[in-house]
């Protein structure tokens, strides 16, 4: 009831409020909102707080505004530091306006899909993806600075950064589990940033943000791939961009396991998109993805390090998964018939389970690739 009263006063104020006064009033409601709905069922937000959609719109626009203010006309490093400082928890939750804003949006994103659509109309998903891309340029904190304790705070700078990363990614994952944010990212041309992010070189202390980008992209491919999103990925050449980035940086700035992690993200997107369209699998082929994959395995053939062996194992498992994508059977051509062996008495097993026949794509690599796998 108190929350309803505060929000009614905010939306129907007798006195004219300037922008700062409006922001302050909204900030003052955030701790109360989180206290009321932090441990309740997400459906309670719409059932017990009828103005929640209007509240969500105001909070979303406030976040977009504050982020844009800190990113405008700044270098990427300065902008990333300003945004991170704004969003990180300070001495306490209630005194951290950016942190409370982020926490409130995270609760709202777990609610009804209509709330996610409100956040999408306010351009929140694309704004957060831009932030994520900026976080790749966050500077290194020294050990002394990272572990600095303060009597007025329960958190060290390192702990604040870890908390920011967790809740920031959780918010984006919740948003990208719906179709509207995925299409907003394509409309604003920010979905390509995620593909660039998962195959970008970054300093070791910021690798967590690349892993975060991969998690968000795989969530999107699992839950919110629409024909419009797939068409955008094709039109922007996102798959070719990933292959180019991995090819250019291979053996220089990226370890074998890092490249495998990138392949996993790309393969997951190809696998999920194949249920909508075959166009991205075709993009992967035309970008010489299979050739790069083959050469990558060949280069690891004589590398007996545990990292290389783990990379080969993980990649072969992913190839096995990718070979089940699609509904078109690929038959070997006449030139490769010499590589095919007939097993007497062998019968193709009949599919069971879902009652839907899935054709197996057989990718014919050169004979040396099979030697690497063995």
C-alpha positions as CSV (number, residue, x, y, z in Angstrom):
1,X,0.0,0.0,0.0
2,X,2.9,2.3,0.8
3,X,4.5,1.6,-2.6
4,X,1.2,2.3,-4.4
5,X,0.9,5.6,-2.5
6,X,4.4,6.7,-3.4
7,X,4.0,5.8,-7.1
8,X,0.7,7.6,-7.3
9,X,2.3,10.7,-5.8
10,X,5.1,10.3,-8.3
11,X,2.8,10.1,-11.4
12,X,0.2,12.6,-10.2
13,X,2.4,15.1,-8.4
14,X,0.6,18.4,-7.5
15,X,3.9,20.4,-7.8
16,X,5.9,20.4,-11.0
17,X,9.0,18.3,-10.6
18,X,12.2,18.8,-12.5
19,X,14.1,15.8,-13.8
20,X,16.4,15.4,-10.8
21,X,13.4,15.5,-8.4
22,X,11.6,12.8,-10.5
23,X,14.7,10.6,-10.5
24,X,15.1,11.0,-6.7
25,X,11.5,10.0,-6.1
26,X,11.8,7.0,-8.3
27,X,15.1,6.0,-6.7
28,X,13.5,6.2,-3.3
29,X,10.8,3.6,-4.3
30,X,13.3,1.0,-5.5
31,X,14.4,-0.4,-2.1
32,X,10.7,-0.7,-1.1
33,X,9.8,-2.5,-4.4
34,X,12.7,-5.0,-4.0
35,X,11.7,-5.6,-0.3
36,X,8.1,-6.2,-1.2
37,X,8.6,-8.5,-4.3
38,X,12.1,-9.8,-3.7
39,X,10.9,-13.1,-2.1
40,X,7.4,-13.3,-3.6
41,X,6.0,-15.1,-6.6
42,X,6.7,-13.1,-9.8
43,X,2.9,-13.2,-10.6
44,X,2.3,-11.1,-7.4
45,X,3.8,-8.0,-9.2
46,X,0.9,-7.8,-11.7
47,X,-1.7,-9.1,-9.2
48,X,-1.0,-6.8,-6.3
49,X,0.6,-3.8,-7.9
50,X,-1.6,-2.8,-10.8
51,X,0.6,0.1,-11.8
52,X,3.6,-2.2,-12.3
53,X,3.7,-1.7,-16.1
54,X,3.9,2.0,-15.7
55,X,6.5,1.6,-12.9
56,X,8.5,-0.8,-15.2
57,X,8.4,1.8,-18.0
58,X,9.7,4.6,-15.8
59,X,12.5,2.4,-14.3
60,X,13.6,1.1,-17.7
61,X,13.8,4.6,-19.1
62,X,15.7,5.8,-16.1
63,X,18.3,3.0,-16.6
64,X,18.7,3.8,-20.3
65,X,19.0,7.5,-19.6
66,X,21.7,7.1,-16.9
67,X,23.7,4.7,-18.9
68,X,23.6,7.0,-22.0
69,X,24.7,9.9,-19.9
70,X,27.8,8.1,-18.8
71,X,28.7,6.7,-22.2
72,X,28.1,9.9,-24.2
73,X,31.3,11.5,-25.7
74,X,33.6,9.3,-23.7
75,X,36.4,6.9,-24.6
76,X,35.4,3.2,-24.2
77,X,37.5,2.8,-21.1
78,X,36.2,5.9,-19.3
79,X,32.6,5.0,-20.3
80,X,33.0,1.4,-19.1
81,X,34.4,2.6,-15.7
82,X,31.6,5.2,-15.2
83,X,28.9,2.7,-16.0
84,X,30.4,-0.1,-13.8
85,X,30.8,2.4,-10.9
86,X,27.2,3.5,-11.2
87,X,25.9,-0.1,-11.3
88,X,28.1,-1.6,-8.6
89,X,26.9,-1.9,-5.0
90,X,28.4,0.6,-2.7
91,X,28.3,0.8,1.1
92,X,24.8,-0.8,1.3
93,X,22.1,-1.8,-1.2
94,X,19.8,1.1,-0.2
95,X,22.5,3.7,-0.8
96,X,23.5,2.3,-4.2
97,X,21.1,3.9,-6.7
98,X,22.5,2.1,-9.8
99,X,22.6,-1.2,-8.0
100,X,19.0,-0.9,-6.8
101,X,18.0,0.1,-10.4
102,X,19.6,-3.0,-11.7
103,X,18.1,-5.2,-9.0
104,X,14.6,-3.8,-9.6
105,X,14.9,-4.5,-13.4
106,X,16.1,-8.0,-12.6
107,X,13.0,-8.7,-10.6
108,X,10.7,-7.2,-13.2
109,X,12.4,-9.3,-16.0
110,X,11.4,-12.4,-14.1
111,X,7.7,-11.3,-14.2
112,X,5.1,-11.6,-16.9
113,X,6.1,-11.4,-20.6
114,X,4.2,-8.1,-20.8
115,X,6.7,-6.5,-18.5
116,X,9.6,-7.7,-20.7
117,X,7.8,-6.1,-23.7
118,X,7.6,-2.8,-21.7
119,X,11.3,-3.0,-21.1
120,X,12.0,-3.8,-24.7
121,X,10.0,-0.7,-25.9
122,X,12.3,1.4,-23.6
123,X,15.3,0.0,-25.5
124,X,16.7,-1.6,-22.4
125,X,18.0,-4.9,-24.0
126,X,20.1,-3.0,-26.6
127,X,21.4,-0.6,-24.0
128,X,22.5,-3.4,-21.8
129,X,24.2,-5.2,-24.7
130,X,26.1,-2.0,-25.5
131,X,27.2,-1.9,-21.8
132,X,28.4,-5.5,-22.0
133,X,30.5,-4.7,-25.0
134,X,32.0,-1.7,-23.2
135,X,32.9,-3.8,-20.2
136,X,35.5,-5.6,-22.4
137,X,37.6,-2.4,-21.9
138,X,37.4,-2.2,-18.2
139,X,40.9,-1.6,-16.8
140,X,42.8,-4.1,-14.6
141,X,42.5,-3.6,-10.9
142,X,45.7,-4.1,-9.0
143,X,45.6,-6.8,-6.2
144,X,45.9,-4.1,-3.6
145,X,43.0,-2.2,-5.1
146,X,40.9,-5.2,-5.7
147,X,41.1,-6.5,-2.1
148,X,40.9,-3.1,-0.4
149,X,38.6,-3.2,2.6
150,X,36.6,-0.3,3.9
151,X,35.0,0.0,7.3
152,X,31.9,1.6,5.7
153,X,31.3,-1.3,3.3
154,X,30.9,-5.0,3.5
155,X,32.4,-5.5,0.0
156,X,35.8,-5.2,-1.6
157,X,36.1,-3.8,-5.1
158,X,36.6,-7.3,-6.5
159,X,33.4,-8.5,-4.8
160,X,31.5,-5.6,-6.1
161,X,32.6,-6.4,-9.7
162,X,31.7,-10.1,-9.3
163,X,28.2,-9.2,-8.0
164,X,27.7,-6.8,-10.8
165,X,28.7,-9.4,-13.4
166,X,26.3,-12.0,-11.9
167,X,23.2,-9.8,-11.7
168,X,23.9,-8.0,-15.0
169,X,24.1,-11.3,-16.9
170,X,21.1,-12.7,-15.1
171,X,19.0,-9.7,-16.2
172,X,20.2,-10.1,-19.8
173,X,19.6,-13.8,-19.8
174,X,16.0,-13.3,-18.5
175,X,15.4,-10.7,-21.2
176,X,16.8,-12.8,-24.0
177,X,14.6,-15.7,-23.1
178,X,11.8,-13.8,-24.9
179,X,11.4,-13.1,-28.6
180,X,10.7,-9.3,-28.3
181,X,14.2,-8.4,-26.9
182,X,15.9,-10.6,-29.5
183,X,14.1,-8.8,-32.3
184,X,14.8,-5.4,-30.6
185,X,18.5,-6.3,-30.7
186,X,18.3,-7.0,-34.4
187,X,16.3,-3.9,-35.1
188,X,18.8,-1.7,-33.2
189,X,21.7,-3.6,-34.9
190,X,23.2,-4.6,-31.6
191,X,22.8,-8.4,-31.9
192,X,26.0,-8.4,-34.1
193,X,27.8,-7.0,-31.0
194,X,27.2,-10.3,-29.2
195,X,28.7,-12.3,-32.1
196,X,31.7,-10.0,-32.2
197,X,32.0,-10.3,-28.4
198,X,32.2,-14.1,-28.2
199,X,35.1,-14.2,-30.7
200,X,37.0,-11.1,-29.5
201,X,40.4,-11.1,-27.9
202,X,40.3,-9.5,-24.4
203,X,42.7,-9.4,-21.5
204,X,42.4,-12.4,-19.1
205,X,40.9,-10.3,-16.3
206,X,37.9,-9.5,-18.6
207,X,37.4,-13.0,-20.1
208,X,34.4,-13.3,-17.8
209,X,32.5,-10.8,-19.9
210,X,33.2,-12.9,-23.1
211,X,31.8,-15.9,-21.3
212,X,28.8,-13.8,-20.3
213,X,28.2,-12.8,-23.9
214,X,28.3,-16.5,-24.9
215,X,25.8,-17.4,-22.2
216,X,23.4,-14.6,-23.4
217,X,23.8,-15.6,-27.1
218,X,23.1,-19.3,-26.3
219,X,20.1,-18.3,-24.2
220,X,18.8,-16.3,-27.2
221,X,19.3,-19.2,-29.6
222,X,17.6,-21.6,-27.3
223,X,14.5,-19.6,-26.5
224,X,14.0,-16.6,-28.8
225,X,15.1,-17.4,-32.3
226,X,12.5,-16.1,-34.8
227,X,12.7,-16.1,-38.6
228,X,13.4,-12.3,-38.4
229,X,16.3,-12.8,-36.0
230,X,17.8,-15.6,-38.2
231,X,17.5,-13.4,-41.3
232,X,19.3,-10.6,-39.5
233,X,22.2,-12.9,-38.5
234,X,22.4,-14.0,-42.1
235,X,22.2,-10.4,-43.6
236,X,24.8,-9.1,-41.2
237,X,27.2,-12.0,-41.9
238,X,27.6,-12.8,-38.2
239,X,28.7,-16.4,-38.7
240,X,31.3,-15.3,-41.3
241,X,32.5,-12.7,-38.8
242,X,33.0,-15.3,-36.1
243,X,35.0,-17.5,-38.4
244,X,37.1,-14.6,-39.6
245,X,37.9,-13.5,-36.0
246,X,38.9,-17.0,-34.9
247,X,41.0,-17.6,-38.1
248,X,42.8,-14.2,-37.7
249,X,43.6,-14.7,-34.0
250,X,44.3,-18.4,-33.9
251,X,47.7,-19.3,-32.4
252,X,48.4,-15.6,-31.6
253,X,46.2,-14.3,-28.9
254,X,43.8,-17.2,-28.3
255,X,44.5,-20.6,-26.7
256,X,43.0,-23.8,-28.2
257,X,40.5,-24.0,-25.4
258,X,39.4,-20.5,-26.0
259,X,38.8,-21.2,-29.7
260,X,36.8,-24.3,-28.7
261,X,34.7,-22.2,-26.4
262,X,34.0,-19.9,-29.4
263,X,33.1,-22.9,-31.6
264,X,30.7,-24.2,-28.9
265,X,28.8,-20.9,-29.0
266,X,28.7,-20.8,-32.8
267,X,27.7,-24.5,-33.0
268,X,24.9,-24.0,-30.5
269,X,23.5,-21.2,-32.6
270,X,23.8,-23.2,-35.8
271,X,22.1,-26.2,-34.1
272,X,19.2,-24.1,-32.8
273,X,18.7,-22.1,-35.9
274,X,18.6,-25.2,-38.1
275,X,15.1,-25.8,-36.7
276,X,14.0,-22.4,-38.2
277,X,16.1,-22.3,-41.4
278,X,19.1,-23.9,-43.0
279,X,20.5,-20.5,-44.1
280,X,23.0,-20.2,-41.2
281,X,24.4,-23.6,-41.8
282,X,25.0,-22.6,-45.4
283,X,26.7,-19.4,-44.2
284,X,29.0,-21.5,-42.1
285,X,30.0,-23.6,-45.1
286,X,30.4,-20.6,-47.4
287,X,32.6,-18.9,-44.8
288,X,34.9,-22.0,-44.9
289,X,34.0,-22.9,-41.4
290,X,34.4,-26.6,-42.1
291,X,37.9,-26.0,-43.6
292,X,38.9,-24.0,-40.6
293,X,37.5,-26.7,-38.3
294,X,39.5,-29.4,-40.1
295,X,42.7,-27.4,-40.1
296,X,42.3,-26.6,-36.5
297,X,42.0,-30.3,-35.6
298,X,45.0,-31.2,-37.8
299,X,47.2,-28.5,-36.1
300,X,46.4,-30.1,-32.7
301,X,47.3,-33.6,-33.9
302,X,50.8,-33.6,-32.6
303,X,50.2,-31.3,-29.6
304,X,50.1,-33.7,-26.6
305,X,49.5,-31.1,-24.0
306,X,46.5,-31.7,-21.7
307,X,44.9,-28.4,-23.0
308,X,45.1,-29.5,-26.6
309,X,43.8,-33.0,-25.9
310,X,40.8,-31.5,-24.0
311,X,40.2,-29.1,-26.8
312,X,40.1,-31.9,-29.4
313,X,37.8,-34.0,-27.2
314,X,35.3,-31.2,-26.7
315,X,35.4,-30.2,-30.3
316,X,34.7,-33.7,-31.6
317,X,31.7,-34.0,-29.3
318,X,30.4,-30.7,-30.7
319,X,30.9,-32.0,-34.3
320,X,28.9,-35.1,-33.4
321,X,26.1,-32.7,-32.2
322,X,26.3,-30.5,-35.2
323,X,26.0,-33.6,-37.6
324,X,22.5,-34.1,-36.3
325,X,21.2,-30.7,-37.5
326,X,18.9,-30.3,-40.4
327,X,16.4,-32.4,-42.3
328,X,18.2,-33.0,-45.6
329,X,20.2,-36.1,-46.0
330,X,23.7,-35.5,-47.5
331,X,24.9,-38.4,-49.6
332,X,28.5,-38.9,-50.5
333,X,29.5,-38.0,-54.0
334,X,31.2,-40.4,-56.4
335,X,34.7,-39.0,-55.7
336,X,34.4,-40.0,-52.0
337,X,33.0,-43.5,-52.6
338,X,36.4,-45.0,-52.0
339,X,36.3,-43.9,-48.4
340,X,33.0,-45.6,-47.7
341,X,33.1,-49.1,-46.2
342,X,30.2,-51.6,-46.4
343,X,29.6,-53.6,-43.3
344,X,27.9,-56.9,-44.1
345,X,24.7,-57.5,-42.2
346,X,24.4,-53.9,-41.0
347,X,20.9,-52.5,-40.7
348,X,20.1,-48.9,-40.1
349,X,18.4,-48.6,-36.7
350,X,14.9,-47.2,-36.7
351,X,14.3,-43.9,-34.8
352,X,12.4,-44.1,-31.6
353,X,11.1,-41.6,-29.0
354,X,9.6,-38.5,-30.6
355,X,8.1,-40.3,-33.6
356,X,9.9,-37.8,-35.9
357,X,12.5,-39.0,-38.4
358,X,15.7,-36.8,-38.3
359,X,18.1,-37.3,-41.1
360,X,21.8,-37.4,-40.3
361,X,24.1,-35.1,-42.1
362,X,27.4,-36.8,-42.9
363,X,30.2,-34.3,-43.2
364,X,33.0,-35.8,-45.3
365,X,36.3,-34.5,-44.0
366,X,39.6,-35.5,-45.5
367,X,40.9,-38.9,-44.3
368,X,43.5,-37.2,-42.1
369,X,40.8,-35.6,-39.9
370,X,39.6,-39.1,-38.9
371,X,43.2,-39.9,-37.9
372,X,43.2,-36.9,-35.6
373,X,39.9,-37.9,-34.1
374,X,41.1,-41.5,-33.5
